[in-house]
Amino acid sequence: MPQEPKRRHSRQRKGKRRASIALKISAGIVCSNCGTLNPSHVVCKNCGFYKGKAVIVRKEKKEKEKNEKSP
């Protein structure tokens, strides 16, 4: 049979061990088109560009349509 530990690890020892396991926030990159921060290797949610190319084409409402709909 395998051996068992004689004593339990203290809370302090457990905390020391887990201190280095903490999650870190990854640094974002600046979008070359609009300048917002995005995660790396992800299409920009603001403008739809990735590596300087339009991947997602967004439809923008014209100002005239906005003015006509509002009374």
Secondary structure, DSSP 8 states (H G I E B T S, - for coil): -----SS---HHHHHHHHGGG-------EE-TTT--EE-TTS--TTT-EETTEE-S------HHHHHHH--
